[in-house]
């Protein structure tokens, strides 16, 4: 219907304009605007009330609730702070501290979810900037890059990876992500830090380790429970992946694994009510309403028409990673990476991609994530870092400065990832 097409286009255009002008209205969270778009999708007849339950992927929703619960416990107990300050205290020079610390932030993001690290890390970075006498803004930009890169390599690193790992149906997402993305992620974390050091001409000075205070655990019991929870999720997902690869009985709905593990902890934590308040419910609402809004856009046919302009037909296996990556980086700046991934996954299935086509799905996860390094609007974690730095420390990140550094960083990241993906998938 013509009316449905117009409503779908209106939803997409409103989303783009909101993301572009959002900096002028910081009091309006992304989840509230996505909720309005979901309302338009239902009120406009794109999605019927009866279709809403089938539009929402509960596998993803429960995954996020479980992970947010465990990580919130790790943060409130002081476990994450202790780990961060412990790592910082081990370096004796400025370069070693920057490269080692921000690589650690990236690795921690791979299991702690990027938005969580975006909330936790700015105060630690502020401490580092004061101690090393480096402008806070410079290290904030590096933090944004590190969080984005680090979140690439596991299914739980960021929301779009969760979508792809679960929605693609791949048999062993944790194993595949590590196989294709672990090594290039480590390389990118180190090289990106070194590149930022050179761009800003940061001097390499010695560090007086004795002046760095050790952060104490706030609640020992909760810290132990959080550590058990994180370890259990990783082990359970790896074991489940191995069983699926071997053709043994395994859990198909892997998103429920973190939720079940988190459920085992709620009863034992010191303040269950406080813990559940720390869950990022805004992100949960964002996903629920995004599923509804994007389902309506997809059913209207508008999204497939738009994507068909960029990829009219299924590309060859050798071209697919590059083509998917370029489109992901460009369109993620317009629609933000999570809504883009939801629409593009539907289109990839329409083109004939299945769970057996691992490389295209991995390429989508990689490129839609590092799209966050190109501009401030490429990832929600960038906006979180920006808001915290402006509200707490009165420090902002100019869009032009971020893009000026982000362009070569993104190009370098993409080159390294694609080189490794091609080397792994199409060996000479």
N, C-alpha and C positions, 0 to 999 in steps of 0.2 A: 504494500500500500504506500501511496505517496506520503501520507501523513506520518507513517512509521519511519520512512526514510528521512524526512525533515527533522523528526524528533531525535533520531540517532545522530544525524549531523550536528544538531544543536548540542547534544551531550558531548560529542568530541570537541567541538569548537569551544564550548564553555570550559572544558577541562584544560585545553591549551591556554586559554586566556587567564584562567585562574593561576596556573603554574607560572606564567610569565609575570603577572602582576601581584603575586602572592606576597612579595617582599614589602609591599605597601600596606598590606593588611595582615600583619603577623599574628593578630589575635584570633584569626580564623584558621583553625587546624585543618589539615588536608582531609582528615576523616569526616569532618562535618560537611565539607563540600561534596565529598564522594557520596555521603548519605543523601544529599539533595539530588544528586544525579541518579541515584537508585530510585528515589521517589519519582523523578521524571520518567524513568524507564518503566515503572509500574503504572503510574498515572496515565502515561501516553499509550499504554496498551502493548508495549514491546514485550513485557513479561507479565503474565497473569499471576494473580495472588497464589493460585494453586501450583504454579511452576517454581515459586521461590525456593522451596526445600530442595528441589533437584538442581537448582542453579548454584546453590552454596555447597562448596566442597568441604564437608566436615572433617575430612582427613587433614586438610591444611589447617583449619581452625583449631582443632585439638592439638596438633603439633605445636602451633605457636603458643597456645595457653600453657602447655607443658614446659616448653623451653623458657618462656618468659618467667614462669614460676621458679624454676630451678636457678636461673641466672639472677633473678631478683633476690633470692636467698643468698647467693654467693656475694652479691653486692652489699646487701644490708648487713651481713655478718662480718664484712671487712676482708673476705677472702681475696677478692679481686684487687683491692687496694694493696694488700700485703704482697701479692705476687708481683704487682707492678713496681712497687718501691724496692722490693728485693732485687729485681732484675736491674733497675737503675743503679743501685749501689755497687754493682759488680764491674762497672766500667771506669777506666782511668783517664780517658781522653774525650774531648768533645765529639770527635767523629765516631768513635766507638760507641759512645753513649747514644748518639742520635740514631745511628744505623741499627744498633742492637735493640734499643728500647722500642723504636717504631716497628721493627720486624717482630718484636714480641707482641706489640699491640695487634699487629696483623694476624699473627698466629692465634692469639686469644680470641679475636673476632670470629675465627673459623668455627668456634664452638659456642661463642657467647652471643651471636647474632649482632649484626653491624649497628643497629639502632641502639642496642644496649651499651655497646662500647662508645657510641657517640655521646651518650649521656654521662658515662662514667669517666672517660679519659680527659676531657678538657681541664678539670681541676688539676690533674696530675701533670698535664702538659704545661699548665701555668706555673706549677712548682719547678718544672725542669727549665723553663725559659728564664725564670728568675735566677736559678742557681747557675745556669750556663751563660747568663747574660746575652741571650739571643732574643730578638723581638718575638713576642708571643704570636703575632699574626703569621709569621713564617712557619713556626712549628705547628700552628693550627692547620695550615694548608697541607703540610706533610701528614698530619694526623688524618685528615680527610682522605688523602690518597692511600695511606696505610690500611685504614679500616675498609675501604672499598676493595683494595687488592686482596687483603687477607680473607675477606668474606667469599672470595671466588671459589675456594678449593673444597668446600664441603657442602652437602645438601642443606645443612642448618646454618650456614654462614649469613644468609640474607633471605628475605621473603620470596624473591623471584626464584632463587634456587630451590626453595621448598616447593613452589608451584611446579617447577620443571621436574624435579626428582619424583614427585608424586604423580603429577598429571601426565607425564610421558609414559609412565608404566614400565620404565626400565627396570630390569630384574635386580640389579645390585647397585643402586645409586651411590652409596657411600664409597664403595670400591671403585666405581667408574670415575667419580669425581677426583678421588685421590690419584688414580692411575694417570689421568690426563692433565690434571691441574695442580698437583702438589708441587712438583719441582719448578715449573715456570713461575708459580706464585712466590716461592722462596727467592728465586732470582730477581723477580720484579720488585719485591719488597726491599732488597738490598740496593739494587741499581737505582730505584726511584729515590731512596734516601740520599744516595750519593749525588744524584742529579740535582736535587733541591739544594744540597749543601753547596754545590758549585754555582748554581744560578744565583743564590743569595750571597755567595762569597763568604761563607761562615768560616772563621778561623778555627784551627785545631789547637785547643789549649788543654793543659792537664787539669784533672778534676781532683779536688780534695774530698775523698770518699767519706772522711770522718764528719763532714758537715751535713751529710744527708741523713735525716732522721728515719728510723725504722717505724713503719706504720704497724700498729698493733691490731690483732684480731678483736673485733667488738663483741662477738659471741662465738665462743669456741665450738659449742655443740652445733649451732646452725652452720658454721663453716665446714665442719666435718660432714654434716648431712648434704650440704651443697656439693662438696667434692665427691661424695658417693653418688649423688644424682648425676652430675656431669659425666663421671667415669662410667656409670651404668648405661647411660644413653648411648655413649660412643661404642661401648662393647656390645650392647644389644643390637645396634644397627649394623655393626660389622659382622657379628655372628649371623644375623638374619640374612644379610647379603650373601654370605658364604653358603648358607643353606639353600637359598634360592638358586644360586649358580650351580650347585650340586644336584638340584632337582629334588631336594628334601623338603618335607613339610616346613613351611615358614609363614610369617605374618605378611599378608598382602597389603593391609592398610598400615603402612609403616608410620604414618603420622600419629597413630595412637600410642606408639612406643614411649615418647617423652611424657605424654599425658598420664599414662599408667604409672610410670616411674615417679612423676611429680605427685600423683595421688597417694603413693606410699609414704610420702614425706610430710604431707600437710598435718597429719595427726601429731607428729613428733617435734615440729618446729616450735620455737619459743612463743611466737606471736602469729598464729595462723591468720587472724584477721588483718594484721598489718601487712603480712606477706601478700595476701590476695589483692590488697589495695595497690601494691607495687607493680602488679602485672600491667603491661602496657595495653590497657583496654581500648585505647584510641586506635591502636594498630589492628586489634581484633575487629573493631567496628569497621575500620577501613576495608579490611578484607571481605567481610560479610557483604557490605554494601557495594564493593567493587565487583564481586561476583555477580550481583544482581544487575548493576548498571551495564557491565561489559557483556553479560549474557544477552541483554536487550539489544545492544549495538550489534552483536554478532548475528542475532536472529534477523535483524533488519536487512542484512546483506551489505551494509555500508562498509564495514571493516574489511571484508574480503575484496570488495572492489578497490579500496584504497591500497591494500597490500599487493593486489594483483598488478598494480602499476610498477611496483618495484620488483616483484618476482611473479611473472605471468604464468610460469610453469615450474615444475619440480626441476631444480638444477642438477647437474651431474655431481657425483660424490666428491670430486676434486675441487669443484667451484663452490659448493655449498658452504663450507666454513667461512670463506672470505665474504661471500655475498650476504649470508646471514649476519655476520659480524658488522659489516658496514651499515646495513639497514637498522640493526639493533642500536648501534651507537647514535645514529642520526635521530631516529624516531623516539628513542628514550628521552631525548632532550625536550621533545614536544609533549609526549603523553606521560612522562615519568616511567621508569623502567618496569614497575609492577603491573600497571594497567596495560602497557605495551606487550609485556610477556604473555599476559592472559589472552589478549587478542591474537597475538602471533602464534601461540600454541594451537589455537583453534584452526588457524589458517594452515599451519604445518600439517596437522592431521588431515585437513581437506586435500592437501597436495599428495598425501599418501605416506607421510612419515609415521613409522610405528615405533614401538618400544625397542625394536632391534636396531634402529638407526641411531646408535649411540653418539657418533661424532656430531651430527647436526644439533642434537639436544644439548650436548656439552658446549658447543660453539655458541649457542643461544645463551646459556647460563653465563659463560665467560664474558661475552661482549655486552650483554645487557647490564652486567654488573660494573665493568670498568667504564661504561658510559658515564658513570658518576664522577670520573676523574676529568671529564672534559669541561663541564660547567657546574656551577653551584646547584642548578636545577636538575642535574642528572640523577641524583640520589637523595632520598629523604634524610639519610644520615648527614649529608652536607648541611641541610637546613637546620637539623637539630644542633649541630656543632655551632653554626652561625648564631642561632638564637641564644644558646647558652653563653657564648662569648660576649654577645652584645648586652645581655641582661645582667650577667654577673661581673664581667670584667671591662665593659664599655669598649670592647675591641671588635671591629667589624672586618670582614673580608671583602674587598671590592670585587665585583663581578669580573672586571677587566683583568685584574691581577691573577685571579684564579684561572681564568681562561688562558692567559698568556703562558702560565706554567703548565696548566692542565693539558694543553694541546700537545706539546712534545712528550709529556708523560704518558698520555693516552696512546699516542702513536707508538711509543717505545713498548708499552705494555702489550698492545695488540700484536705487534710484530713478534715479540717473544712467545706469547701464548700460541699464536698461529703456527709459528715455526715448530714448536714442540708438538702441537696437535698433528701437524702434517708428518713430522718425523715419526711419531708414534703410530699413526693410522696408515700412512703410505710410505713405508721405509724404502730407501733406494735399493 
